[in-house]
Amino acid sequence: MKKGKRGLRLSRDLRRKQIVEAALTIIANKGVSSLTTASIARKVGISESNLYRHFNSKDEIFQDAVEKIREGLLQNINAVSAMTDADANERLRMLFVFHLDYIEKNKGIPRLIFSEEVHIGNRKLKDRLLSVINLYSAKLESFVKEGQEKGLIKKDIECHAISLMFIGMIQILTMKWSLSGFSFPLVDEGKKLWMNFEKCLMEK
């Protein structure tokens, strides 16, 4: 009996993930304004009433999408933190590349993050995304501080400022990529940008 309940729970979790993935795919192709529960249900291959057995509204789907973003970013942070042989500069560079690679593989994410639904809509959604950004920034700052303590990164630049510049570069590059219809390789452009940023960052 317990095994059956566990299997049912896993099945529900999988279905919720499928629904979120379908929503992000639609957003990537048509934008947030074109997203409806009916279109998501069609994409997944279920009825709309079945979709409502897993989510009560689009807002709940968006909240799970933000949670997916949080999990993806934390996986990147953990992967970089595990690189014990890499110095702080290399960790920052790899995190930058991992972040862009994650976005490039999930095109719906930037279009959701830059949408009215996040910036003007549901307060809970905004707060959740802001908490993700704050968590990510804090980890970035710890990498920067480590680099400064080891003489690899300039000490006359505040850790918080470097963290904001790091995130800002990703945001503006991603926005340009999204507005251009994903017309250029995001990671490749990011690597070129990082080479120049690193020159400003590194202690001579």
Backbone bond lengths (Angstrom), bond angles and torsions (degrees), N, CA, C in turn:
res aa  C-N    CA-C-N  psi(-1)  N-CA   C-N-CA  omega(-1)  CA-C   N-CA-C  phi
1 M - - - 1.466 - - 1.527 111.13 -
2 K 1.337 114.70 -45.32 1.460 119.05 179.25 1.515 110.93 -63.05
3 K 1.332 116.07 -39.80 1.455 120.47 179.57 1.519 110.78 -63.07
4 G 1.351 115.93 -39.69 1.462 120.42 178.47 1.514 111.75 -63.51
5 K 1.322 116.90 -42.01 1.465 121.22 178.72 1.518 110.67 -65.15
6 R 1.339 116.82 -38.93 1.458 120.51 179.07 1.525 110.15 -64.65
7 G 1.337 116.03 -41.29 1.460 120.25 178.24 1.510 111.95 -64.09
8 L 1.334 116.64 -39.00 1.461 121.21 178.42 1.519 110.64 -64.98
9 R 1.359 115.96 -42.03 1.459 120.14 179.45 1.524 110.83 -63.45
10 L 1.334 116.18 -43.17 1.460 120.00 178.63 1.520 110.72 -62.71
11 S 1.317 116.35 -38.87 1.459 120.87 178.98 1.525 110.43 -63.17
12 R 1.319 116.80 -41.36 1.468 121.01 178.66 1.523 110.97 -66.61
13 D 1.328 116.44 -41.22 1.467 120.23 178.16 1.524 110.66 -62.22
14 L 1.328 115.88 -42.05 1.458 120.49 179.14 1.519 110.88 -63.59
15 R 1.335 116.24 -41.96 1.462 119.86 179.83 1.527 110.86 -64.15
16 R 1.319 116.89 -40.80 1.465 119.83 178.17 1.531 110.66 -61.65
17 K 1.331 116.30 -41.32 1.469 120.12 177.92 1.523 111.03 -63.85
18 Q 1.330 116.44 -39.91 1.464 120.52 178.43 1.526 111.01 -63.15
19 I 1.314 115.99 -39.32 1.466 120.86 179.66 1.527 110.51 -65.35
20 V 1.329 116.69 -43.98 1.470 120.90 178.78 1.525 110.59 -64.01
21 E 1.329 117.05 -43.76 1.470 121.02 178.61 1.522 110.52 -61.23
22 A 1.328 116.82 -41.97 1.466 120.75 179.07 1.523 110.64 -63.59
23 A 1.330 116.40 -41.86 1.469 120.70 179.12 1.530 110.77 -61.74
24 L 1.327 117.21 -44.25 1.465 120.94 -179.73 1.526 111.78 -67.09
25 T 1.324 117.07 -33.52 1.470 120.48 176.83 1.521 110.62 -65.99
26 I 1.326 116.38 -43.36 1.472 120.70 177.93 1.521 110.37 -63.73
27 I 1.332 116.55 -43.00 1.468 120.95 178.65 1.525 110.38 -61.29
28 A 1.332 116.97 -41.57 1.471 120.96 179.45 1.518 111.33 -61.12
29 N 1.320 117.04 -39.20 1.466 121.53 -175.30 1.523 114.12 -86.72
30 K 1.346 116.31 -34.10 1.467 119.22 -171.64 1.525 114.66 -128.12
31 G 1.325 117.58 -7.32 1.453 120.40 -179.31 1.515 112.64 91.62
32 V 1.327 115.52 163.88 1.464 121.54 -176.85 1.524 111.57 -66.04
33 S 1.326 117.24 -36.85 1.470 120.68 -176.62 1.526 112.50 -63.56
34 S 1.322 117.24 -23.24 1.468 121.22 -179.40 1.528 112.56 -88.40
35 L 1.316 116.35 -4.89 1.464 120.13 -176.10 1.525 111.18 -78.68
36 T 1.314 116.82 126.08 1.462 122.76 173.81 1.520 108.36 -132.25
37 T 1.327 116.01 159.02 1.463 118.54 177.38 1.528 110.44 -63.91
38 A 1.335 116.64 -31.71 1.468 120.35 178.33 1.531 110.95 -65.09
39 S 1.342 116.28 -42.86 1.472 119.50 -179.57 1.525 111.32 -68.28
40 I 1.327 116.50 -34.95 1.468 120.03 177.28 1.525 109.88 -65.74
41 A 1.333 115.94 -45.82 1.467 120.74 -179.79 1.531 111.02 -59.04
42 R 1.338 115.97 -43.15 1.471 119.56 178.49 1.524 110.97 -61.95
43 K 1.328 115.97 -41.55 1.466 120.63 -178.77 1.528 111.06 -63.18
44 V 1.326 116.24 -40.23 1.466 121.02 -178.78 1.529 111.08 -77.07
45 G 1.346 115.75 -28.34 1.461 119.97 -177.56 1.509 113.26 91.14
46 I 1.346 115.63 31.99 1.460 121.16 177.66 1.518 108.88 -128.97
47 S 1.324 116.67 170.16 1.461 120.23 176.78 1.526 109.52 -78.71
48 E 1.325 115.69 158.65 1.465 119.43 178.66 1.525 110.67 -63.93
49 S 1.332 116.52 -36.64 1.468 119.71 178.89 1.525 110.85 -64.80
50 N 1.331 116.54 -34.21 1.465 120.63 177.02 1.522 110.32 -67.23
51 L 1.328 116.37 -38.72 1.471 119.98 177.67 1.527 110.44 -58.31
52 Y 1.349 116.33 -40.87 1.469 120.37 -178.10 1.527 112.60 -71.01
53 R 1.305 117.54 -8.31 1.464 119.84 172.77 1.524 110.47 -77.15
54 H 1.331 116.45 -17.03 1.468 121.58 -178.76 1.532 112.78 -107.19
55 F 1.324 116.88 -33.33 1.468 122.14 179.42 1.529 109.23 -135.85
56 N 1.316 116.33 140.31 1.464 120.32 179.52 1.521 112.98 -83.36
57 S 1.337 116.81 -20.60 1.465 120.03 -175.97 1.527 110.44 -162.51
58 K 1.337 115.47 170.83 1.468 119.93 174.45 1.519 110.60 -63.84
59 D 1.329 116.92 -35.08 1.464 119.76 179.71 1.528 111.18 -57.91
60 E 1.320 116.46 -39.55 1.466 119.62 178.43 1.530 111.04 -65.40
61 I 1.328 116.12 -35.78 1.469 120.24 176.70 1.526 109.65 -65.72
62 F 1.339 116.25 -41.95 1.463 120.40 177.85 1.526 110.72 -61.78
63 Q 1.336 116.52 -39.03 1.460 120.26 179.58 1.526 111.31 -63.95
64 D 1.317 116.70 -39.69 1.467 119.75 175.97 1.528 111.23 -68.12
65 A 1.334 116.19 -32.52 1.470 120.23 176.94 1.527 110.24 -64.76
66 V 1.337 116.65 -41.38 1.463 120.65 177.38 1.529 109.99 -64.91
67 E 1.322 116.73 -37.79 1.464 120.27 176.79 1.529 110.43 -64.04
68 K 1.321 116.96 -37.30 1.468 121.48 176.17 1.529 109.86 -61.75
69 I 1.336 116.25 -41.28 1.463 120.85 177.88 1.529 110.03 -61.95
70 R 1.336 115.76 -46.28 1.469 120.64 179.78 1.530 110.61 -57.58
71 E 1.321 116.35 -46.64 1.464 120.55 -179.32 1.527 111.39 -63.05
72 G 1.332 116.49 -40.96 1.461 120.46 179.56 1.515 112.27 -63.97
73 L 1.332 116.38 -43.69 1.459 120.31 -179.91 1.526 111.46 -68.12
74 L 1.336 116.62 -39.04 1.463 119.74 178.44 1.530 111.35 -65.93
75 Q 1.320 116.65 -36.30 1.467 119.77 175.86 1.524 110.66 -61.14
76 N 1.329 115.86 -40.78 1.467 120.06 178.14 1.521 111.21 -64.44
77 I 1.329 115.85 -44.21 1.464 120.62 179.30 1.528 110.51 -61.39
78 N 1.327 116.47 -44.90 1.468 120.56 -179.75 1.526 111.24 -64.06
79 A 1.328 116.09 -38.42 1.468 120.05 179.10 1.522 110.87 -64.19
80 V 1.329 116.12 -41.86 1.462 120.73 179.73 1.531 110.53 -70.67
81 S 1.321 116.96 -39.50 1.468 120.78 179.22 1.523 111.38 -62.14
82 A 1.327 116.13 -29.71 1.470 120.91 -179.13 1.526 112.70 -76.96
83 M 1.334 117.23 -8.78 1.470 121.29 179.50 1.525 109.15 -81.21
84 T 1.316 115.76 74.19 1.465 120.74 -173.38 1.528 113.39 -67.70
85 D 1.320 117.05 -22.46 1.471 120.07 179.99 1.530 112.66 -85.87
86 A 1.332 116.89 -8.94 1.467 121.14 -178.13 1.527 110.40 -91.28
87 D 1.340 116.70 143.32 1.462 119.10 176.54 1.531 109.36 -81.82
88 A 1.325 115.81 176.58 1.466 120.87 -174.95 1.524 112.50 -61.08
89 N 1.329 117.04 -39.63 1.468 120.08 179.74 1.526 111.44 -62.82
90 E 1.321 115.49 -42.26 1.468 120.01 -179.96 1.531 110.58 -67.23
91 R 1.328 115.96 -37.41 1.469 119.28 178.08 1.523 110.82 -64.19
92 L 1.314 116.39 -42.70 1.466 119.96 178.18 1.524 110.93 -63.02
93 R 1.325 115.66 -42.85 1.471 119.51 179.86 1.526 110.87 -62.74
94 M 1.318 116.44 -44.73 1.458 120.06 -179.26 1.525 111.33 -66.50
95 L 1.323 116.91 -37.92 1.466 119.68 178.28 1.525 110.60 -64.31
96 F 1.326 116.02 -39.30 1.466 121.74 177.48 1.533 110.18 -60.75
97 V 1.322 116.26 -46.50 1.472 121.50 -179.82 1.531 110.75 -66.92
98 F 1.335 116.62 -44.09 1.470 120.38 179.19 1.524 111.08 -60.04
99 H 1.332 115.93 -40.87 1.465 121.00 -179.07 1.529 110.41 -62.41
100 L 1.321 116.14 -47.61 1.466 120.14 -179.97 1.531 111.29 -66.16
101 D 1.313 116.38 -37.25 1.464 120.27 178.34 1.528 110.54 -63.84
102 Y 1.329 116.28 -39.96 1.469 121.18 178.34 1.524 110.33 -62.62
103 I 1.325 116.49 -43.43 1.463 120.70 178.94 1.524 110.78 -65.68
104 E 1.340 116.06 -42.59 1.467 120.34 -178.50 1.531 111.31 -61.38
105 K 1.319 116.25 -30.90 1.466 120.61 179.70 1.531 112.29 -87.02
106 N 1.327 117.15 -8.68 1.470 122.07 -178.66 1.528 109.15 -133.90
107 K 1.314 116.19 71.96 1.469 122.01 -171.30 1.531 114.12 -61.95
108 G 1.322 117.07 -23.18 1.459 119.31 -180.00 1.515 113.46 -72.51
109 I 1.338 116.91 -21.54 1.463 120.59 -176.08 1.528 113.00 -61.72
110 P 1.335 120.05 -51.86 1.471 118.00 -179.83 1.520 113.06 -62.50
111 R 1.322 117.44 -35.49 1.463 119.64 -179.52 1.526 111.66 -70.14
112 L 1.320 117.12 -27.56 1.461 120.21 173.70 1.521 110.39 -75.13
113 I 1.328 116.98 -47.02 1.464 121.39 -176.33 1.526 112.14 -62.18
114 F 1.333 117.55 -37.05 1.460 121.27 -178.32 1.532 112.70 -87.57
115 S 1.314 117.97 6.24 1.469 121.44 -174.10 1.527 112.95 -86.48
116 E 1.329 115.87 163.00 1.464 121.94 176.38 1.521 111.09 -62.99
117 E 1.326 116.40 -32.91 1.460 120.30 -178.35 1.523 111.68 -57.35
118 V 1.318 116.57 -31.08 1.459 120.75 178.78 1.523 111.12 -89.49
119 H 1.325 117.65 -45.57 1.467 121.52 -172.02 1.531 113.74 -80.73
120 I 1.324 116.80 -28.06 1.466 119.66 -176.84 1.524 111.67 -120.49
121 G 1.303 117.09 -23.49 1.462 121.44 -172.78 1.513 114.65 -80.65
122 N 1.295 115.98 -129.41 1.459 124.70 -172.33 1.534 113.10 -54.52
123 R 1.331 115.71 121.28 1.464 121.33 -178.49 1.531 111.64 -63.72
124 K 1.316 115.62 -39.53 1.462 120.31 -179.92 1.524 110.56 -61.97
125 L 1.325 115.73 -38.47 1.464 120.81 179.11 1.525 110.71 -65.53
126 K 1.339 116.41 -43.06 1.470 120.91 178.09 1.527 111.08 -61.36
127 D 1.332 115.38 -45.45 1.461 119.94 -178.11 1.526 111.42 -63.49
128 R 1.327 115.60 -39.06 1.463 119.50 -179.40 1.527 110.80 -65.99
129 L 1.330 116.05 -43.59 1.464 119.74 179.69 1.524 110.70 -66.64
130 L 1.325 116.98 -39.13 1.463 120.85 178.37 1.524 111.09 -62.74
131 S 1.327 116.72 -38.16 1.467 119.89 178.73 1.528 110.98 -65.97
132 V 1.332 116.75 -34.50 1.466 121.15 176.27 1.526 109.90 -64.29
133 I 1.334 115.99 -45.22 1.465 121.05 -179.97 1.528 110.72 -62.55
134 N 1.332 116.79 -42.85 1.466 120.93 -179.54 1.531 111.54 -64.42
135 L 1.328 116.10 -40.73 1.463 120.61 178.25 1.525 110.74 -63.74
136 Y 1.311 115.71 -44.23 1.466 121.83 179.86 1.531 110.12 -64.09
137 S 1.328 116.72 -43.56 1.468 121.81 -179.96 1.524 111.35 -61.42
138 A 1.325 115.88 -41.38 1.464 120.41 -179.15 1.530 110.95 -61.94
139 K 1.321 116.68 -40.93 1.466 119.87 179.28 1.525 110.50 -69.11
140 L 1.323 116.20 -39.49 1.464 120.40 176.21 1.520 110.64 -57.58
141 E 1.322 115.78 -45.86 1.463 120.67 -178.36 1.527 111.34 -61.92
142 S 1.326 116.73 -33.98 1.470 119.16 179.01 1.529 110.74 -67.57
143 F 1.335 116.97 -36.75 1.466 120.26 176.03 1.530 110.65 -65.83
144 V 1.334 115.72 -42.28 1.467 120.82 -179.52 1.530 110.21 -63.87
145 K 1.330 116.26 -45.23 1.463 120.64 -179.62 1.524 110.83 -60.32
146 E 1.320 116.00 -40.71 1.467 120.41 177.77 1.527 110.31 -61.04
147 G 1.325 116.63 -42.75 1.460 120.90 178.89 1.513 112.51 -64.81
148 Q 1.335 116.69 -37.67 1.463 120.91 178.44 1.523 111.06 -68.04
149 E 1.319 116.49 -41.18 1.460 120.65 -179.51 1.529 111.94 -64.81
150 K 1.329 116.64 -28.28 1.467 121.32 -179.49 1.525 112.48 -96.00
151 G 1.334 115.97 6.72 1.454 120.41 176.04 1.515 114.87 75.35
152 L 1.323 117.33 20.78 1.463 121.14 -178.75 1.528 112.62 -96.20
153 I 1.321 115.88 -27.18 1.468 121.97 -177.24 1.525 109.04 -122.18
154 K 1.316 116.21 140.40 1.464 121.40 -178.80 1.531 111.50 -54.55
155 K 1.331 115.15 133.97 1.460 119.96 -178.29 1.523 112.83 -86.79
156 D 1.352 116.58 -12.68 1.465 118.71 -178.29 1.537 112.36 -86.31
157 I 1.324 116.89 6.92 1.466 121.49 173.77 1.528 107.77 -112.37
158 E 1.320 117.15 128.27 1.462 120.89 -178.34 1.528 111.13 -64.77
159 C 1.325 115.41 141.96 1.468 120.79 178.41 1.525 110.89 -55.75
160 H 1.328 115.92 -42.75 1.464 120.81 -178.05 1.525 110.65 -63.13
161 A 1.328 116.38 -39.22 1.471 120.32 -179.97 1.527 110.79 -65.38
162 I 1.326 116.74 -41.66 1.466 120.46 178.87 1.527 110.23 -64.59
163 S 1.326 115.87 -39.72 1.463 120.50 178.05 1.526 111.26 -61.09
164 L 1.332 116.36 -44.03 1.469 120.55 179.25 1.524 111.54 -65.74
165 M 1.342 116.65 -39.65 1.469 119.68 177.86 1.527 110.73 -64.39
166 F 1.318 116.31 -40.13 1.465 122.50 178.36 1.529 109.93 -58.23
167 I 1.321 115.75 -52.65 1.468 120.68 -179.33 1.526 110.89 -67.14
168 G 1.337 116.02 -37.72 1.464 120.33 179.77 1.520 112.67 -62.55
169 M 1.328 116.71 -39.70 1.469 119.80 177.92 1.524 110.89 -62.40
170 I 1.319 115.69 -41.22 1.466 119.92 178.70 1.522 110.24 -64.23
171 Q 1.329 116.35 -43.13 1.466 120.30 -177.46 1.523 112.19 -64.48
172 I 1.322 117.69 -48.27 1.466 119.83 -176.15 1.522 110.91 -69.27
173 L 1.336 117.05 -38.03 1.463 120.07 178.32 1.532 110.44 -67.25
174 T 1.327 116.01 -40.67 1.465 120.51 178.78 1.522 111.41 -66.86
175 M 1.332 116.82 -39.64 1.462 120.05 178.62 1.527 110.78 -63.19
176 K 1.336 116.38 -43.75 1.467 120.57 177.99 1.524 110.40 -61.50
177 W 1.311 116.00 -42.29 1.469 122.19 179.34 1.527 111.27 -62.59
178 S 1.327 116.08 -44.38 1.463 120.95 -179.76 1.522 111.59 -67.33
179 L 1.342 116.95 -44.32 1.467 121.17 -179.45 1.527 111.95 -65.40
180 S 1.328 116.26 -27.45 1.469 120.20 -179.78 1.528 112.15 -85.99
181 G 1.341 115.58 5.72 1.461 118.66 -179.24 1.511 113.12 74.12
182 F 1.337 115.89 32.45 1.468 122.41 179.16 1.531 110.87 58.63
183 S 1.335 115.75 43.17 1.468 121.05 -170.53 1.528 114.76 -85.89
184 F 1.328 118.07 -4.17 1.468 119.56 178.86 1.529 109.47 -137.97
185 P 1.334 117.33 157.33 1.473 120.45 -179.77 1.531 110.84 -71.03
186 L 1.304 116.00 112.45 1.462 121.58 -173.46 1.526 112.40 -61.83
187 V 1.308 117.27 -46.74 1.469 120.61 -177.43 1.522 111.14 -63.77
188 D 1.318 117.26 -42.80 1.469 120.55 -179.75 1.526 111.40 -61.58
189 E 1.324 116.47 -43.04 1.469 120.27 177.88 1.520 110.48 -65.93
190 G 1.325 115.72 -37.21 1.459 120.18 179.05 1.517 112.66 -64.06
191 K 1.311 116.76 -38.79 1.471 120.59 179.02 1.527 111.14 -63.14
192 K 1.327 116.69 -39.19 1.469 120.58 177.51 1.528 110.28 -64.55
193 L 1.323 115.49 -42.59 1.462 120.36 179.66 1.523 110.63 -63.64
194 W 1.326 116.56 -41.71 1.460 120.44 -178.36 1.525 112.06 -63.17
195 M 1.308 117.52 -37.92 1.469 120.98 179.74 1.522 110.83 -56.80
196 N 1.326 116.68 -39.22 1.463 120.67 179.05 1.523 111.83 -75.86
197 F 1.327 116.89 -39.88 1.462 121.08 179.03 1.523 110.65 -63.35
198 E 1.317 116.21 -40.50 1.461 121.20 -178.34 1.525 111.75 -62.10
199 K 1.335 116.64 -34.20 1.466 120.49 178.36 1.529 111.02 -63.83
200 C 1.322 116.32 -34.73 1.470 120.86 178.59 1.524 111.24 -76.05
201 L 1.314 115.42 -26.10 1.455 122.06 -172.14 1.523 113.50 -87.62
202 M 1.303 115.65 -37.37 1.462 120.56 -170.30 1.525 113.40 -74.29
203 E 1.304 114.27 142.78 1.462 121.32 175.12 1.523 108.07 -76.67
204 K 1.331 116.24 131.30 1.469 120.25 -179.03 1.516 110.66 -80.20
